[in-house]
Amino acid sequence: MMSAGLDSDCIAALASGGGTAAVALIRLSGSRAEEIADAACGGAAGRAVERRATRAKVMDAAGRTIDDVLLTVFRDSRSFTGEPVVEIACHGGRLITRRILGRLLECGARAAGPGEFTQRAFLNGKLDLTQAEAVMDLISAQSDLALRAAHEQLEGGIGRRCGALREELIGVVAHLEAWIDFPEEDIDPDTGVLFLDRIARTREGIARLLATAEQGRILREGVRTVICGRPNAGKSSLLNLLLGCERAIVSDEAGTTRDTIEETIVIDGVPLRLVDTAGLRDEAGGIEREGIRRTLQEASRADLLLVVRDATLTPKESEVALPEGVGRMVSVLNKSDLGEHPEWSGQPGVRLSCSTGEGIDRLRTAIREVLDLGESDWGEHAVAINSRHRDCLRRADAALETAAVLLEGGAAPELAALELRGALESLGEISGRVDAEEILGAIFSRFCIGK
């Protein structure tokens, strides 16, 4: 439900991109939206048929036309924010949009804060918190899988799953608290194996959602992919080849790359954040040494390492010292077109020529395999939680585990009920639903207490 005081506060902002375009969209939201639009457009909003675009002129205080626009009026709660909304489609010049917004502010609106339209949609019950978060995921999606996950979340995918877990847990809490509070009603305590099984089922559902956390991070942030190797192995050439453009300077001179370069590509629907780094060698000094320090730092926090080696040299000559504990890695043997040194025979690695492009498909396949990329590998993980969801789920799971231990150990059921309520509250935080009345409702409806 909307917070007190917001319903009379009309906000305005540019709802489309901030650059120059053929058309821009400015949105007004609040109980005075139509009144303010009328003041700026000579009463056109009041004459408009609801949810139908109407031609109008936005005029300044002196009656001069700022722009010829299309108005769309939403007079009831069937708008994105759940309150009266007026949308103004105008020409997309920076000066025009700035002057229209200025006129709306003169007429009584105020500038919307970051995310305030979506916040109002949440406060008015149009979206839960997971759907509100999905709006930004949708806007910032860099791949088909990320887009699909954002759409699924916007349609309530995560909210429904968490809601189902809450419903199961509400039943558990209601049953236990009913037994505690109304012993005369002869309610089965159900605190034995069956009760623990219900807790276990809820934890299993939480575990399935927690398993999507890493996929969610990758979809939203990309796979941090660090390209490393000795100087002149072809790291910058590989970056350029993967990007399909000359992004990094390529030179035979050692130490050309002194700082990291970061760009993003998409492989099988998943973004890879490619990081080109300085070459690793022992004899470096000065600025190059700092570049090598940064390379090792990047390698230590990478999701994936592409270790580039010069295939014309011996394995020993092209070896690099990497930090301990590095994760997934693909070995790339570059310059295969110049002839491979015999000592590489039988050694694992993707044979590649950054000069000719030969082997790039094999490299993409190797990356897919080591990361388990692709829609067929991800399956249901198109619905992937974010870090906030993960923290809530972890707290809920910890509380459920404690409740189970208390019940198994014969502790007072009130202590277990307290932990179960904590788990319920943590699950409710995910979608923004924390309501103690739901438990009371479940008690009276399911067990007919006070009949």
C-alpha positions as a LaTeX table, in Angstrom:
\begin{tabular}{lrrr}
\hline
Residue & $x$ (\AA) & $y$ (\AA) & $z$ (\AA) \\
\hline
Met1 & 0.00 & 0.00 & 0.00 \\
Met2 & 1.24 & 3.48 & $-0.82$ \\
Ser3 & 2.95 & 5.45 & 1.94 \\
Ala4 & 0.98 & 8.37 & 3.33 \\
Gly5 & 1.56 & 11.67 & 1.59 \\
Leu6 & 2.74 & 10.30 & $-1.75$ \\
Asp7 & $-0.68$ & 10.19 & $-3.42$ \\
Ser8 & $-0.87$ & 13.99 & $-3.78$ \\
Asp9 & 2.78 & 14.36 & $-4.80$ \\
Cys10 & 3.09 & 14.42 & $-8.60$ \\
Ile11 & 6.47 & 13.47 & $-10.04$ \\
Ala12 & 7.83 & 14.01 & $-13.56$ \\
Ala13 & 10.85 & 12.69 & $-15.42$ \\
Leu14 & 12.18 & 11.70 & $-18.81$ \\
Ala15 & 11.28 & 8.01 & $-19.19$ \\
Ser16 & 13.30 & 7.42 & $-22.35$ \\
Gly17 & 17.05 & 7.71 & $-22.94$ \\
Gly18 & 18.86 & 10.94 & $-22.19$ \\
Gly19 & 20.45 & 11.40 & $-25.62$ \\
Thr20 & 19.12 & 13.08 & $-28.76$ \\
Ala21 & 16.48 & 11.01 & $-30.56$ \\
Ala22 & 13.51 & 11.34 & $-32.90$ \\
Val23 & 11.04 & 10.82 & $-30.04$ \\
Ala24 & 11.28 & 11.07 & $-26.26$ \\
Leu25 & 8.82 & 10.09 & $-23.52$ \\
Ile26 & 8.13 & 12.18 & $-20.42$ \\
Arg27 & 6.02 & 10.68 & $-17.65$ \\
Leu28 & 3.91 & 12.34 & $-14.95$ \\
Ser29 & 2.59 & 10.26 & $-12.05$ \\
Gly30 & 0.42 & 11.23 & $-9.10$ \\
Ser31 & $-3.13$ & 12.33 & $-8.30$ \\
Arg32 & $-2.50$ & 15.76 & $-9.90$ \\
Ala33 & $-0.94$ & 14.39 & $-13.10$ \\
Glu34 & $-3.88$ & 15.31 & $-15.32$ \\
Glu35 & $-4.29$ & 18.73 & $-13.69$ \\
Ile36 & $-0.62$ & 19.58 & $-14.23$ \\
Ala37 & $-0.65$ & 18.28 & $-17.81$ \\
Asp38 & $-3.75$ & 20.40 & $-18.46$ \\
Ala39 & $-1.98$ & 23.50 & $-17.17$ \\
Ala40 & 0.95 & 22.87 & $-19.51$ \\
Cys41 & $-1.16$ & 21.81 & $-22.53$ \\
Gly42 & $-4.15$ & 24.15 & $-22.43$ \\
Gly43 & $-6.63$ & 21.60 & $-21.08$ \\
Ala44 & $-5.82$ & 18.89 & $-23.64$ \\
Ala45 & $-5.31$ & 16.17 & $-21.01$ \\
Gly46 & $-8.78$ & 16.69 & $-19.56$ \\
Arg47 & $-10.34$ & 16.36 & $-23.02$ \\
Ala48 & $-8.34$ & 13.25 & $-23.93$ \\
Val49 & $-9.93$ & 9.81 & $-24.17$ \\
Glu50 & $-8.29$ & 7.57 & $-21.61$ \\
Arg51 & $-5.47$ & 5.31 & $-22.86$ \\
Arg52 & $-5.65$ & 6.83 & $-26.36$ \\
Ala53 & $-2.92$ & 9.10 & $-27.78$ \\
Thr54 & $-4.15$ & 12.68 & $-28.25$ \\
Arg55 & $-2.38$ & 15.46 & $-30.09$ \\
Ala56 & $-1.62$ & 18.57 & $-28.01$ \\
Lys57 & 0.76 & 21.49 & $-27.66$ \\
Val58 & 2.95 & 22.08 & $-24.62$ \\
Met59 & 3.08 & 25.85 & $-24.05$ \\
Asp60 & 5.20 & 28.05 & $-21.82$ \\
Ala61 & 3.79 & 30.54 & $-19.31$ \\
Ala62 & 3.47 & 33.19 & $-22.04$ \\
Gly63 & 1.43 & 30.86 & $-24.28$ \\
Arg64 & 4.22 & 30.14 & $-26.76$ \\
Thr65 & 4.46 & 26.59 & $-28.10$ \\
Ile66 & 7.34 & 24.54 & $-26.76$ \\
Asp67 & 6.49 & 21.41 & $-28.79$ \\
Asp68 & 3.71 & 19.57 & $-30.62$ \\
Val69 & 3.21 & 16.32 & $-28.66$ \\
Leu70 & 1.04 & 13.26 & $-28.13$ \\
Leu71 & $-0.59$ & 12.82 & $-24.72$ \\
Thr72 & $-1.74$ & 9.51 & $-23.25$ \\
Val73 & $-3.80$ & 9.70 & $-20.06$ \\
Phe74 & $-4.26$ & 6.88 & $-17.52$ \\
Arg75 & $-6.90$ & 8.05 & $-15.05$ \\
Asp76 & $-7.21$ & 5.06 & $-12.74$ \\
Ser77 & $-4.96$ & 2.48 & $-11.12$ \\
Arg78 & $-4.40$ & 0.59 & $-14.38$ \\
Ser79 & $-1.07$ & 2.31 & $-14.96$ \\
Phe80 & 2.49 & 1.21 & $-14.32$ \\
Thr81 & 2.64 & 3.06 & $-11.00$ \\
Gly82 & $-0.92$ & 2.24 & $-9.95$ \\
Glu83 & $-1.91$ & 5.92 & $-9.81$ \\
Pro84 & $-3.01$ & 8.52 & $-12.40$ \\
Val85 & $-0.37$ & 8.91 & $-15.09$ \\
Val86 & 0.11 & 11.16 & $-18.11$ \\
Glu87 & 2.71 & 10.27 & $-20.71$ \\
Ile88 & 3.95 & 12.91 & $-23.15$ \\
Ala89 & 5.58 & 11.73 & $-26.39$ \\
Cys90 & 7.57 & 14.68 & $-27.73$ \\
His91 & 10.43 & 15.33 & $-30.13$ \\
Gly92 & 13.65 & 13.96 & $-28.68$ \\
Gly93 & 15.93 & 16.98 & $-28.68$ \\
Arg94 & 17.75 & 17.75 & $-25.44$ \\
Leu95 & 16.50 & 21.36 & $-25.37$ \\
Ile96 & 12.88 & 20.36 & $-26.05$ \\
Thr97 & 12.75 & 17.70 & $-23.33$ \\
Arg98 & 14.46 & 20.02 & $-20.86$ \\
Arg99 & 11.98 & 22.82 & $-21.53$ \\
Ile100 & 8.93 & 20.52 & $-21.30$ \\
Leu101 & 10.15 & 19.11 & $-17.99$ \\
Gly102 & 10.81 & 22.63 & $-16.77$ \\
Arg103 & 7.26 & 23.63 & $-17.71$ \\
Leu104 & 5.77 & 20.65 & $-15.85$ \\
Leu105 & 7.75 & 21.60 & $-12.76$ \\
Glu106 & 6.48 & 25.18 & $-13.05$ \\
Cys107 & 2.93 & 23.80 & $-13.13$ \\
Gly108 & 3.33 & 21.92 & $-9.86$ \\
Ala109 & 5.19 & 18.66 & $-10.46$ \\
Arg110 & 8.51 & 17.82 & $-8.89$ \\
Ala111 & 11.45 & 15.98 & $-10.42$ \\
Ala112 & 11.28 & 12.22 & $-9.79$ \\
Gly113 & 14.09 & 10.59 & $-7.88$ \\
Pro114 & 16.02 & 7.54 & $-9.17$ \\
Gly115 & 13.66 & 4.59 & $-9.53$ \\
Glu116 & 10.73 & 6.49 & $-8.03$ \\
Phe117 & 8.18 & 5.40 & $-10.63$ \\
Thr118 & 9.03 & 1.75 & $-9.96$ \\
Gln119 & 9.02 & 2.42 & $-6.22$ \\
Arg120 & 5.47 & 3.75 & $-6.50$ \\
Ala121 & 4.47 & 0.68 & $-8.50$ \\
Phe122 & 5.74 & $-1.45$ & $-5.60$ \\
Leu123 & 4.07 & 0.68 & $-2.92$ \\
Asn124 & 0.77 & 0.47 & $-4.80$ \\
Gly125 & 0.97 & $-3.31$ & $-5.09$ \\
Lys126 & 1.58 & $-3.38$ & $-8.85$ \\
Leu127 & 4.93 & $-5.15$ & $-8.41$ \\
Asp128 & 6.66 & $-7.06$ & $-5.67$ \\
Leu129 & 10.30 & $-6.29$ & $-4.86$ \\
Thr130 & 11.67 & $-8.99$ & $-7.15$ \\
Gln131 & 9.69 & $-7.57$ & $-10.07$ \\
Ala132 & 10.84 & $-4.05$ & $-9.23$ \\
Glu133 & 14.44 & $-5.25$ & $-9.33$ \\
Ala134 & 13.74 & $-6.97$ & $-12.64$ \\
Val135 & 12.97 & $-3.62$ & $-14.27$ \\
Met136 & 16.62 & $-2.61$ & $-13.95$ \\
Asp137 & 17.79 & $-6.10$ & $-14.94$ \\
Leu138 & 15.68 & $-5.79$ & $-18.09$ \\
Ile139 & 17.18 & $-2.42$ & $-18.97$ \\
Ser140 & 20.76 & $-3.51$ & $-18.34$ \\
Ala141 & 20.55 & $-7.00$ & $-19.92$ \\
Gln142 & 23.51 & $-7.68$ & $-22.22$ \\
Ser143 & 22.51 & $-11.08$ & $-23.57$ \\
Asp144 & 19.50 & $-13.17$ & $-24.57$ \\
Leu145 & 19.72 & $-15.30$ & $-21.43$ \\
Ala146 & 19.92 & $-12.23$ & $-19.19$ \\
Leu147 & 16.93 & $-10.76$ & $-21.03$ \\
Arg148 & 14.97 & $-13.98$ & $-20.62$ \\
Ala149 & 15.80 & $-14.14$ & $-16.91$ \\
Ala150 & 14.75 & $-10.51$ & $-16.43$ \\
His151 & 11.44 & $-11.13$ & $-18.23$ \\
Glu152 & 10.79 & $-14.23$ & $-16.11$ \\
Gln153 & 11.51 & $-12.29$ & $-12.94$ \\
Leu154 & 9.38 & $-9.33$ & $-14.10$ \\
Glu155 & 6.52 & $-11.74$ & $-14.69$ \\
Gly156 & 6.87 & $-12.91$ & $-11.08$ \\
Gly157 & 8.94 & $-16.09$ & $-11.51$ \\
Ile158 & 11.11 & $-15.62$ & $-8.42$ \\
Gly159 & 8.24 & $-14.09$ & $-6.48$ \\
Arg160 & 6.04 & $-17.12$ & $-7.18$ \\
Arg161 & 8.72 & $-19.57$ & $-6.06$ \\
Cys162 & 9.43 & $-17.65$ & $-2.89$ \\
Gly163 & 5.70 & $-17.23$ & $-2.35$ \\
Ala164 & 5.21 & $-20.99$ & $-2.56$ \\
Leu165 & 7.95 & $-21.48$ & 0.04 \\
Arg166 & 6.28 & $-18.90$ & 2.29 \\
Glu167 & 2.91 & $-20.60$ & 1.96 \\
Glu168 & 4.44 & $-23.92$ & 2.98 \\
Leu169 & 6.17 & $-22.28$ & 5.91 \\
Ile170 & 3.08 & $-20.33$ & 7.00 \\
Gly171 & 1.31 & $-23.66$ & 7.28 \\
Val172 & 4.14 & $-25.05$ & 9.41 \\
Val173 & 4.18 & $-22.01$ & 11.72 \\
Ala174 & 0.40 & $-21.91$ & 11.97 \\
His175 & 0.23 & $-25.60$ & 12.88 \\
Leu176 & 2.93 & $-25.34$ & 15.54 \\
Glu177 & 1.60 & $-22.13$ & 17.08 \\
Ala178 & $-1.95$ & $-23.43$ & 17.07 \\
Trp179 & $-0.81$ & $-26.47$ & 19.05 \\
Ile180 & 1.07 & $-24.18$ & 21.48 \\
Asp181 & $-1.70$ & $-21.61$ & 21.98 \\
Phe182 & $-4.82$ & $-23.75$ & 21.79 \\
Pro183 & $-4.06$ & $-27.11$ & 23.43 \\
Glu184 & $-7.72$ & $-27.61$ & 24.30 \\
Glu185 & $-8.62$ & $-27.86$ & 20.60 \\
Asp186 & $-6.93$ & $-31.27$ & 20.36 \\
Ile187 & $-4.76$ & $-30.21$ & 17.39 \\
Asp188 & $-2.22$ & $-32.81$ & 16.33 \\
Pro189 & 1.20 & $-31.36$ & 17.25 \\
Asp190 & 2.72 & $-32.97$ & 14.19 \\
Thr191 & 6.16 & $-32.26$ & 15.69 \\
Gly192 & 7.63 & $-35.59$ & 14.81 \\
Val193 & 8.98 & $-36.90$ & 11.54 \\
Leu194 & 6.20 & $-35.39$ & 9.42 \\
Phe195 & 6.76 & $-31.91$ & 10.84 \\
Leu196 & 10.51 & $-32.14$ & 10.26 \\
Asp197 & 9.83 & $-33.37$ & 6.74 \\
Arg198 & 7.85 & $-30.21$ & 6.03 \\
Ile199 & 10.77 & $-28.10$ & 7.19 \\
Ala200 & 13.14 & $-30.20$ & 5.08 \\
Arg201 & 10.98 & $-29.69$ & 1.98 \\
Thr202 & 11.11 & $-25.94$ & 2.48 \\
Arg203 & 14.89 & $-26.07$ & 2.85 \\
Glu204 & 15.15 & $-28.09$ & $-0.36$ \\
Gly205 & 13.22 & $-25.40$ & $-2.20$ \\
Ile206 & 15.53 & $-22.75$ & $-0.75$ \\
Ala207 & 18.57 & $-24.77$ & $-1.82$ \\
Arg208 & 17.28 & $-24.93$ & $-5.41$ \\
Leu209 & 16.97 & $-21.16$ & $-5.51$ \\
Leu210 & 20.36 & $-20.64$ & $-3.85$ \\
Ala211 & 21.90 & $-22.81$ & $-6.57$ \\
Thr212 & 21.02 & $-20.10$ & $-9.09$ \\
Ala213 & 22.99 & $-17.35$ & $-7.32$ \\
Glu214 & 26.18 & $-17.82$ & $-9.32$ \\
Gln215 & 24.27 & $-17.94$ & $-12.59$ \\
Gly216 & 22.43 & $-14.79$ & $-11.56$ \\
Arg217 & 25.69 & $-12.96$ & $-10.89$ \\
Ile218 & 27.07 & $-14.04$ & $-14.26$ \\
Leu219 & 23.91 & $-12.98$ & $-16.10$ \\
Arg220 & 23.94 & $-9.56$ & $-14.45$ \\
Glu221 & 27.67 & $-8.87$ & $-14.31$ \\
Gly222 & 29.17 & $-11.18$ & $-16.93$ \\
Val223 & 31.90 & $-13.79$ & $-16.65$ \\
Arg224 & 35.04 & $-11.94$ & $-15.60$ \\
Thr225 & 37.46 & $-13.40$ & $-18.16$ \\
Val226 & 41.11 & $-12.44$ & $-17.76$ \\
Ile227 & 43.53 & $-12.90$ & $-20.68$ \\
Cys228 & 47.03 & $-13.45$ & $-19.35$ \\
Gly229 & 50.38 & $-14.78$ & $-20.52$ \\
Arg230 & 53.96 & $-13.75$ & $-21.20$ \\
Pro231 & 54.78 & $-10.67$ & $-23.31$ \\
Asn232 & 54.20 & $-11.11$ & $-27.07$ \\
Ala233 & 52.19 & $-14.30$ & $-26.59$ \\
Gly234 & 49.26 & $-12.65$ & $-28.38$ \\
Lys235 & 47.00 & $-11.52$ & $-25.53$ \\
Ser236 & 45.97 & $-8.22$ & $-27.13$ \\
Ser237 & 45.62 & $-9.94$ & $-30.50$ \\
Leu238 & 43.24 & $-12.46$ & $-28.89$ \\
Leu239 & 41.22 & $-9.63$ & $-27.36$ \\
Asn240 & 40.91 & $-7.96$ & $-30.76$ \\
Leu241 & 40.00 & $-11.26$ & $-32.43$ \\
Leu242 & 37.23 & $-12.01$ & $-29.92$ \\
Leu243 & 35.88 & $-8.46$ & $-30.18$ \\
Gly244 & 36.10 & $-8.35$ & $-33.96$ \\
Cys245 & 37.82 & $-4.95$ & $-33.89$ \\
Glu246 & 41.20 & $-3.37$ & $-33.14$ \\
Arg247 & 40.60 & $-2.44$ & $-29.51$ \\
Ala248 & 44.08 & $-3.03$ & $-28.10$ \\
Ile249 & 47.44 & $-1.93$ & $-29.48$ \\
Val250 & 49.39 & $-4.87$ & $-30.92$ \\
Ser251 & 53.18 & $-4.64$ & $-31.13$ \\
Asp252 & 56.22 & $-6.93$ & $-31.15$ \\
Glu253 & 57.73 & $-4.74$ & $-28.44$ \\
Ala254 & 57.45 & $-6.36$ & $-25.02$ \\
Gly255 & 55.51 & $-4.45$ & $-22.41$ \\
Thr256 & 53.17 & $-2.63$ & $-24.81$ \\
Thr257 & 50.17 & $-3.30$ & $-22.53$ \\
Arg258 & 50.84 & $-1.54$ & $-19.22$ \\
Asp259 & 47.30 & $-1.37$ & $-17.81$ \\
Thr260 & 44.21 & $-3.57$ & $-18.04$ \\
Ile261 & 41.73 & $-3.13$ & $-20.89$ \\
Glu262 & 38.16 & $-4.32$ & $-20.40$ \\
Glu263 & 35.47 & $-5.04$ & $-23.01$ \\
Thr264 & 32.36 & $-7.27$ & $-23.17$ \\
Ile265 & 31.33 & $-9.94$ & $-25.67$ \\
Val266 & 28.50 & $-12.48$ & $-25.62$ \\
Ile267 & 28.99 & $-16.22$ & $-26.14$ \\
Asp268 & 25.91 & $-18.46$ & $-26.23$ \\
Gly269 & 23.76 & $-15.85$ & $-24.57$ \\
Val270 & 26.13 & $-15.15$ & $-21.65$ \\
Pro271 & 28.25 & $-11.96$ & $-21.42$ \\
Leu272 & 32.00 & $-12.32$ & $-20.97$ \\
Arg273 & 33.86 & $-9.33$ & $-19.55$ \\
Leu274 & 37.21 & $-9.67$ & $-21.27$ \\
Val275 & 40.20 & $-8.17$ & $-19.46$ \\
Asp276 & 43.47 & $-7.82$ & $-21.37$ \\
Thr277 & 46.45 & $-7.58$ & $-19.04$ \\
Ala278 & 50.15 & $-6.78$ & $-19.03$ \\
Gly279 & 52.52 & $-9.60$ & $-19.94$ \\
Leu280 & 54.00 & $-11.63$ & $-17.09$ \\
Arg281 & 57.79 & $-11.77$ & $-16.90$ \\
Asp282 & 60.39 & $-11.67$ & $-14.15$ \\
Glu283 & 62.72 & $-9.02$ & $-15.59$ \\
Ala284 & 60.19 & $-6.20$ & $-15.81$ \\
Gly285 & 60.75 & $-2.89$ & $-14.04$ \\
Gly286 & 59.14 & 0.50 & $-13.41$ \\
Ile287 & 55.66 & 1.00 & $-14.82$ \\
Glu288 & 55.62 & $-2.48$ & $-16.36$ \\
Arg289 & 56.11 & $-4.01$ & $-12.93$ \\
Glu290 & 53.00 & $-2.22$ & $-11.72$ \\
Gly291 & 51.13 & $-3.57$ & $-14.75$ \\
Ile292 & 52.21 & $-7.10$ & $-13.82$ \\
Arg293 & 51.01 & $-6.57$ & $-10.24$ \\
Arg294 & 47.61 & $-5.60$ & $-11.61$ \\
Thr295 & 47.60 & $-8.64$ & $-13.90$ \\
Leu296 & 48.10 & $-10.99$ & $-10.94$ \\
Gln297 & 45.40 & $-9.15$ & $-9.02$ \\
Glu298 & 42.96 & $-9.54$ & $-11.91$ \\
Ala299 & 43.86 & $-13.23$ & $-12.30$ \\
Ser300 & 43.18 & $-13.91$ & $-8.63$ \\
Arg301 & 39.56 & $-12.72$ & $-8.89$ \\
Ala302 & 38.74 & $-13.99$ & $-12.38$ \\
Asp303 & 35.85 & $-16.33$ & $-13.13$ \\
Leu304 & 37.83 & $-17.64$ & $-16.10$ \\
Leu305 & 41.46 & $-17.38$ & $-17.19$ \\
Leu306 & 42.48 & $-17.53$ & $-20.84$ \\
Val307 & 46.18 & $-18.35$ & $-20.53$ \\
Val308 & 47.85 & $-17.49$ & $-23.84$ \\
Arg309 & 51.12 & $-19.20$ & $-24.73$ \\
Asp310 & 53.38 & $-18.86$ & $-27.77$ \\
Ala311 & 53.21 & $-22.26$ & $-29.47$ \\
Thr312 & 56.47 & $-21.60$ & $-31.37$ \\
Leu313 & 58.38 & $-21.65$ & $-28.05$ \\
Thr314 & 58.90 & $-24.53$ & $-25.66$ \\
Pro315 & 56.38 & $-25.05$ & $-22.85$ \\
Lys316 & 59.03 & $-23.91$ & $-20.37$ \\
Glu317 & 59.77 & $-20.71$ & $-22.32$ \\
Ser318 & 56.11 & $-19.76$ & $-22.52$ \\
Glu319 & 55.11 & $-20.77$ & $-18.99$ \\
Val320 & 53.61 & $-18.18$ & $-16.62$ \\
Ala321 & 53.46 & $-18.08$ & $-12.84$ \\
Leu322 & 49.85 & $-17.69$ & $-11.76$ \\
Pro323 & 48.42 & $-17.04$ & $-8.27$ \\
Glu324 & 47.38 & $-20.04$ & $-6.22$ \\
Gly325 & 43.74 & $-21.00$ & $-6.18$ \\
Val326 & 42.79 & $-19.71$ & $-9.63$ \\
Gly327 & 39.57 & $-21.26$ & $-10.87$ \\
Arg328 & 38.49 & $-22.26$ & $-14.35$ \\
Met329 & 41.10 & $-21.98$ & $-17.05$ \\
Val330 & 41.51 & $-22.48$ & $-20.80$ \\
Ser331 & 45.01 & $-22.89$ & $-22.24$ \\
Val332 & 45.42 & $-21.15$ & $-25.61$ \\
Leu333 & 48.39 & $-22.11$ & $-27.85$ \\
Asn334 & 48.70 & $-19.12$ & $-30.15$ \\
Lys335 & 50.69 & $-18.67$ & $-33.41$ \\
Ser336 & 49.83 & $-22.17$ & $-34.57$ \\
Asp337 & 50.13 & $-20.93$ & $-38.16$ \\
Leu338 & 53.89 & $-20.40$ & $-37.61$ \\
Gly339 & 54.49 & $-24.00$ & $-36.62$ \\
Glu340 & 54.17 & $-25.63$ & $-33.22$ \\
His341 & 57.24 & $-26.53$ & $-31.19$ \\
Pro342 & 57.58 & $-30.35$ & $-30.96$ \\
Glu343 & 57.46 & $-30.29$ & $-27.16$ \\
Trp344 & 53.79 & $-29.25$ & $-27.35$ \\
Ser345 & 52.88 & $-32.55$ & $-28.97$ \\
Gly346 & 50.18 & $-34.27$ & $-26.93$ \\
Gln347 & 49.83 & $-31.28$ & $-24.58$ \\
Pro348 & 46.28 & $-30.02$ & $-23.93$ \\
Gly349 & 45.29 & $-26.61$ & $-25.21$ \\
Val350 & 43.32 & $-24.84$ & $-27.93$ \\
Arg351 & 45.43 & $-24.39$ & $-31.06$ \\
Leu352 & 44.81 & $-20.89$ & $-32.39$ \\
Ser353 & 46.17 & $-18.31$ & $-34.80$ \\
Cys354 & 45.19 & $-14.78$ & $-33.88$ \\
Ser355 & 46.63 & $-13.66$ & $-37.24$ \\
Thr356 & 44.36 & $-15.84$ & $-39.40$ \\
Gly357 & 41.51 & $-16.52$ & $-36.98$ \\
Glu358 & 41.97 & $-20.27$ & $-37.38$ \\
Gly359 & 40.82 & $-22.04$ & $-34.22$ \\
Ile360 & 38.55 & $-19.30$ & $-32.85$ \\
Asp361 & 35.51 & $-21.61$ & $-33.05$ \\
Arg362 & 37.41 & $-24.25$ & $-31.07$ \\
Leu363 & 38.18 & $-21.61$ & $-28.43$ \\
Arg364 & 34.53 & $-20.61$ & $-28.16$ \\
Thr365 & 33.59 & $-24.28$ & $-27.74$ \\
Ala366 & 36.23 & $-24.70$ & $-25.01$ \\
Ile367 & 34.89 & $-21.66$ & $-23.17$ \\
Arg368 & 31.34 & $-23.02$ & $-23.37$ \\
Glu369 & 32.45 & $-26.37$ & $-22.02$ \\
Val370 & 34.45 & $-25.06$ & $-19.09$ \\
Leu371 & 31.68 & $-22.65$ & $-18.05$ \\
Asp372 & 28.70 & $-24.90$ & $-18.89$ \\
Leu373 & 27.22 & $-22.12$ & $-20.98$ \\
Gly374 & 24.25 & $-22.29$ & $-23.28$ \\
Glu375 & 20.51 & $-22.47$ & $-22.71$ \\
Ser376 & 20.48 & $-26.26$ & $-22.70$ \\
Asp377 & 23.00 & $-26.25$ & $-19.82$ \\
Trp378 & 21.24 & $-23.57$ & $-17.79$ \\
Gly379 & 17.70 & $-24.92$ & $-18.03$ \\
Glu380 & 15.53 & $-23.50$ & $-15.26$ \\
His381 & 18.35 & $-21.20$ & $-14.16$ \\
Ala382 & 16.94 & $-18.55$ & $-16.48$ \\
Val383 & 15.31 & $-17.61$ & $-13.18$ \\
Ala384 & 18.36 & $-16.59$ & $-11.19$ \\
Ile385 & 18.44 & $-14.84$ & $-7.80$ \\
Asn386 & 20.56 & $-11.80$ & $-7.02$ \\
Ser387 & 22.78 & $-11.13$ & $-4.00$ \\
Arg388 & 19.93 & $-9.64$ & $-1.94$ \\
His389 & 17.74 & $-12.67$ & $-2.55$ \\
Arg390 & 20.66 & $-14.94$ & $-1.68$ \\
Asp391 & 21.23 & $-13.23$ & 1.69 \\
Cys392 & 17.54 & $-13.49$ & 2.58 \\
Leu393 & 17.43 & $-17.15$ & 1.58 \\
Arg394 & 20.55 & $-17.96$ & 3.58 \\
Arg395 & 19.08 & $-16.38$ & 6.70 \\
Ala396 & 15.84 & $-18.27$ & 6.19 \\
Asp397 & 17.69 & $-21.55$ & 5.73 \\
Ala398 & 19.81 & $-20.98$ & 8.85 \\
Ala399 & 16.68 & $-20.30$ & 10.90 \\
Leu400 & 14.99 & $-23.43$ & 9.55 \\
Glu401 & 18.04 & $-25.51$ & 10.38 \\
Thr402 & 18.03 & $-24.18$ & 13.94 \\
Ala403 & 14.29 & $-24.86$ & 14.27 \\
Ala404 & 14.77 & $-28.45$ & 13.13 \\
Val405 & 17.60 & $-28.98$ & 15.63 \\
Leu406 & 15.46 & $-27.57$ & 18.44 \\
Leu407 & 12.52 & $-29.81$ & 17.59 \\
Glu408 & 14.70 & $-32.90$ & 17.24 \\
Gly409 & 16.35 & $-32.13$ & 20.57 \\
Gly410 & 13.07 & $-31.86$ & 22.40 \\
Ala411 & 13.38 & $-28.13$ & 23.16 \\
Ala412 & 10.34 & $-26.02$ & 23.98 \\
Pro413 & 8.27 & $-25.65$ & 20.79 \\
Glu414 & 8.07 & $-21.88$ & 21.42 \\
Leu415 & 11.78 & $-21.62$ & 20.62 \\
Ala416 & 11.33 & $-23.47$ & 17.33 \\
Ala417 & 8.33 & $-21.29$ & 16.49 \\
Leu418 & 10.47 & $-18.19$ & 17.01 \\
Glu419 & 13.06 & $-19.49$ & 14.53 \\
Leu420 & 10.34 & $-20.41$ & 12.04 \\
Arg421 & 8.93 & $-16.90$ & 12.24 \\
Gly422 & 12.43 & $-15.56$ & 11.56 \\
Ala423 & 12.65 & $-17.75$ & 8.47 \\
Leu424 & 9.22 & $-16.55$ & 7.35 \\
Glu425 & 10.28 & $-12.93$ & 7.77 \\
Ser426 & 13.47 & $-13.49$ & 5.76 \\
Leu427 & 11.51 & $-15.07$ & 2.92 \\
Gly428 & 9.03 & $-12.21$ & 3.05 \\
Glu429 & 11.85 & $-9.69$ & 2.60 \\
Ile430 & 12.53 & $-11.09$ & $-0.87$ \\
Ser431 & 9.23 & $-9.93$ & $-2.31$ \\
Gly432 & 8.60 & $-7.20$ & 0.28 \\
Arg433 & 5.82 & $-9.13$ & 2.05 \\
Val434 & 6.16 & $-9.39$ & 5.81 \\
Asp435 & 2.72 & $-9.80$ & 7.38 \\
Ala436 & 2.10 & $-11.46$ & 10.75 \\
Glu437 & $-1.64$ & $-11.40$ & 10.09 \\
Glu438 & $-1.20$ & $-14.12$ & 7.49 \\
Ile439 & $-0.22$ & $-16.56$ & 10.22 \\
Leu440 & $-3.25$ & $-15.68$ & 12.33 \\
Gly441 & $-5.48$ & $-16.09$ & 9.30 \\
Ala442 & $-4.04$ & $-19.50$ & 8.61 \\
Ile443 & $-4.59$ & $-20.61$ & 12.19 \\
Phe444 & $-8.26$ & $-19.67$ & 12.26 \\
Ser445 & $-9.12$ & $-20.83$ & 8.76 \\
Arg446 & $-7.29$ & $-24.14$ & 8.75 \\
Phe447 & $-8.06$ & $-25.30$ & 12.25 \\
Cys448 & $-11.48$ & $-23.68$ & 12.79 \\
Ile449 & $-10.47$ & $-22.38$ & 16.22 \\
Gly450 & $-13.24$ & $-20.50$ & 18.05 \\
Lys451 & $-16.00$ & $-22.20$ & 16.08 \\
\hline
\end{tabular}
